[in-house]
Amino acid sequence: MFNQWLRENKFAMWLLTVIRVYVGYEWLTAGWGKLTGGFDAAGFMQGAIAKAAGDHPAVQGWWAAFLEHAALPGVKLFNVLVPLGEFLVGLGLILGTFTTFAALMGLVMNAAFLFSGTVSTNAQLLLLEVLIIVAAANAGKIGLDRYVLPYLRGLFNKGGRTTYGDSAPKFKKHTV
Protein backbone atom coordinates (compact mmCIF):
# COMPACT_ATOMS: atom_id res chain seq x y z
CA MET A 1 0.00 0.00 0.00
CA PHE A 2 2.81 2.46 0.90
CA ASN A 3 4.77 1.40 -2.19
CA GLN A 4 1.75 2.08 -4.39
CA TRP A 5 1.29 5.49 -2.76
CA LEU A 6 4.96 6.36 -3.38
CA ARG A 7 4.77 5.20 -7.00
CA GLU A 8 1.42 6.70 -8.03
CA ASN A 9 0.27 9.52 -5.75
CA LYS A 10 0.60 13.16 -6.89
CA PHE A 11 1.29 14.42 -3.36
CA ALA A 12 4.03 11.79 -3.06
CA MET A 13 5.42 13.02 -6.38
CA TRP A 14 5.80 16.54 -4.98
CA LEU A 15 7.19 15.30 -1.67
CA LEU A 16 9.68 13.09 -3.49
CA THR A 17 10.75 16.05 -5.59
CA VAL A 18 11.61 18.00 -2.45
CA ILE A 19 13.49 15.00 -1.01
CA ARG A 20 15.22 14.37 -4.35
CA VAL A 21 16.42 17.97 -4.69
CA TYR A 22 17.61 18.03 -1.05
CA VAL A 23 19.58 14.78 -1.42
CA GLY A 24 20.88 15.95 -4.80
CA TYR A 25 22.07 19.24 -3.32
CA GLU A 26 23.93 17.38 -0.56
CA TRP A 27 25.69 15.17 -3.14
CA LEU A 28 26.36 17.98 -5.61
CA THR A 29 27.98 20.28 -3.04
CA ALA A 30 30.05 17.45 -1.55
CA GLY A 31 31.30 16.41 -4.99
CA TRP A 32 31.93 19.98 -6.14
CA GLY A 33 33.95 20.70 -3.00
CA LYS A 34 36.15 17.69 -3.70
CA LEU A 35 36.46 18.45 -7.43
CA THR A 36 37.50 22.07 -6.88
CA GLY A 37 39.33 21.81 -3.57
CA GLY A 38 41.41 18.72 -4.17
CA PHE A 39 40.67 15.33 -2.77
CA ASP A 40 42.75 12.42 -1.57
CA ALA A 41 40.91 9.36 -0.26
CA ALA A 42 44.06 7.73 1.15
CA GLY A 43 43.69 9.28 4.61
CA PHE A 44 40.01 8.33 4.80
CA MET A 45 40.79 4.74 3.79
CA GLN A 46 43.66 4.46 6.27
CA GLY A 47 41.42 5.83 9.01
CA ALA A 48 38.73 3.27 8.18
CA ILE A 49 41.30 0.44 8.22
CA ALA A 50 42.46 1.61 11.67
CA LYS A 51 38.85 1.48 12.92
CA ALA A 52 38.81 -2.28 12.28
CA ALA A 53 41.10 -2.96 15.25
CA GLY A 54 40.32 -3.24 18.94
CA ASP A 55 37.64 -4.86 21.07
CA HIS A 56 34.71 -3.05 19.43
CA PRO A 57 35.69 -2.25 15.85
CA ALA A 58 33.58 0.28 13.96
CA VAL A 59 34.63 -1.31 10.65
CA GLN A 60 34.18 -4.98 9.80
CA GLY A 61 37.30 -6.99 9.02
CA TRP A 62 36.17 -7.97 5.51
CA TRP A 63 35.60 -4.30 4.59
CA ALA A 64 38.95 -3.27 6.06
CA ALA A 65 40.60 -6.04 4.02
CA PHE A 66 38.92 -4.73 0.87
CA LEU A 67 40.08 -1.20 1.64
CA GLU A 68 43.63 -2.29 2.45
CA HIS A 69 44.18 -4.71 -0.43
CA ALA A 70 42.00 -3.31 -3.24
CA ALA A 71 40.93 0.28 -2.63
CA LEU A 72 44.09 1.72 -1.09
CA PRO A 73 46.39 0.38 -3.83
CA GLY A 74 43.97 1.89 -6.37
CA VAL A 75 43.49 5.16 -4.49
CA LYS A 76 44.23 7.26 -7.59
CA LEU A 77 41.16 5.79 -9.27
CA PHE A 78 39.03 6.44 -6.16
CA ASN A 79 40.36 10.02 -6.04
CA VAL A 80 38.61 10.55 -9.38
CA LEU A 81 35.56 8.28 -8.96
CA VAL A 82 34.39 9.56 -5.57
CA PRO A 83 34.17 13.30 -6.32
CA LEU A 84 32.92 12.76 -9.86
CA GLY A 85 30.38 10.19 -8.66
CA GLU A 86 29.13 12.48 -5.90
CA PHE A 87 28.77 15.39 -8.31
CA LEU A 88 26.97 13.33 -10.98
CA VAL A 89 24.60 11.74 -8.44
CA GLY A 90 23.74 15.22 -7.20
CA LEU A 91 23.23 16.56 -10.71
CA GLY A 92 21.05 13.60 -11.68
CA LEU A 93 18.87 13.97 -8.61
CA ILE A 94 18.48 17.74 -8.88
CA LEU A 95 17.61 17.60 -12.58
CA GLY A 96 15.51 14.46 -12.15
CA THR A 97 17.47 12.64 -14.84
CA PHE A 98 17.93 8.87 -14.41
CA THR A 99 16.60 9.52 -10.91
CA THR A 100 16.35 5.92 -9.74
CA PHE A 101 19.86 5.07 -10.98
CA ALA A 102 21.31 8.24 -9.42
CA ALA A 103 19.67 7.41 -6.08
CA LEU A 104 20.97 3.84 -6.30
CA MET A 105 24.53 5.05 -6.89
CA GLY A 106 24.16 7.48 -4.00
CA LEU A 107 22.94 4.63 -1.82
CA VAL A 108 25.99 2.55 -2.79
CA MET A 109 28.34 5.40 -1.84
CA ASN A 110 26.49 6.06 1.44
CA ALA A 111 26.74 2.35 2.28
CA ALA A 112 30.48 2.40 1.54
CA PHE A 113 30.95 5.41 3.82
CA LEU A 114 28.90 3.72 6.55
CA PHE A 115 30.91 0.50 6.16
CA SER A 116 34.01 2.66 6.61
CA GLY A 117 32.79 3.81 10.02
CA THR A 118 31.56 7.29 9.07
CA VAL A 119 28.02 8.05 10.16
CA SER A 120 27.56 11.83 9.60
CA THR A 121 24.56 12.31 7.23
CA ASN A 122 25.11 8.98 5.46
CA ALA A 123 22.37 7.06 7.29
CA GLN A 124 19.82 9.84 6.69
CA LEU A 125 20.70 10.14 3.00
CA LEU A 126 20.60 6.37 2.58
CA LEU A 127 17.05 6.20 3.96
CA LEU A 128 15.89 9.04 1.73
CA GLU A 129 17.51 7.34 -1.28
CA VAL A 130 15.59 4.16 -0.48
CA LEU A 131 12.33 6.16 -0.71
CA ILE A 132 13.39 7.57 -4.09
CA ILE A 133 14.33 4.12 -5.39
CA VAL A 134 11.07 2.54 -4.20
CA ALA A 135 9.08 5.37 -5.78
CA ALA A 136 10.76 4.65 -9.12
CA ALA A 137 9.55 6.92 -11.95
CA ASN A 138 7.25 8.96 -9.67
CA ALA A 139 10.32 10.50 -8.05
CA GLY A 140 11.47 11.93 -11.38
CA LYS A 141 8.15 13.02 -12.89
CA ILE A 142 8.84 16.63 -11.96
CA GLY A 143 12.16 16.57 -13.73
CA LEU A 144 13.80 15.56 -16.97
CA ASP A 145 12.83 11.90 -16.50
CA ARG A 146 9.35 12.97 -17.65
CA TYR A 147 10.87 13.36 -21.13
CA VAL A 148 13.96 11.14 -21.05
CA LEU A 149 12.32 7.88 -19.96
CA PRO A 150 9.54 7.83 -22.59
CA TYR A 151 12.12 8.66 -25.26
CA LEU A 152 14.37 5.78 -24.17
CA ARG A 153 11.41 3.41 -23.98
CA GLY A 154 10.60 4.35 -27.55
CA LEU A 155 14.16 3.64 -28.67
CA PHE A 156 14.13 0.19 -27.17
CA ASN A 157 10.51 -0.65 -27.99
CA LYS A 158 10.11 -3.88 -29.95
CA GLY A 159 9.19 -3.43 -33.58
CA GLY A 160 10.92 -0.06 -33.79
CA ARG A 161 7.79 1.91 -32.90
CA THR A 162 8.21 5.00 -30.78
CA THR A 163 5.68 5.71 -28.07
CA TYR A 164 5.69 9.05 -26.27
CA GLY A 165 2.36 8.98 -24.54
CA ASP A 166 0.07 12.02 -24.53
CA SER A 167 2.84 14.54 -25.24
CA ALA A 168 3.77 12.99 -28.61
CA PRO A 169 3.11 15.02 -31.72
CA LYS A 170 0.39 13.53 -33.93
CA PHE A 171 1.36 13.03 -37.56
CA LYS A 172 -1.02 12.43 -40.39
CA LYS A 173 -0.22 9.75 -42.90
CA HIS A 174 0.40 11.24 -46.35
CA THR A 175 -0.39 9.31 -49.50
CA VAL A 176 1.05 10.17 -52.86
Salt bridges, closest charged atoms under 4 A:
GLU68 OE1 - HIS69 NE2 3.98
GLU86 OE1 - LYS34 NZ 3.03
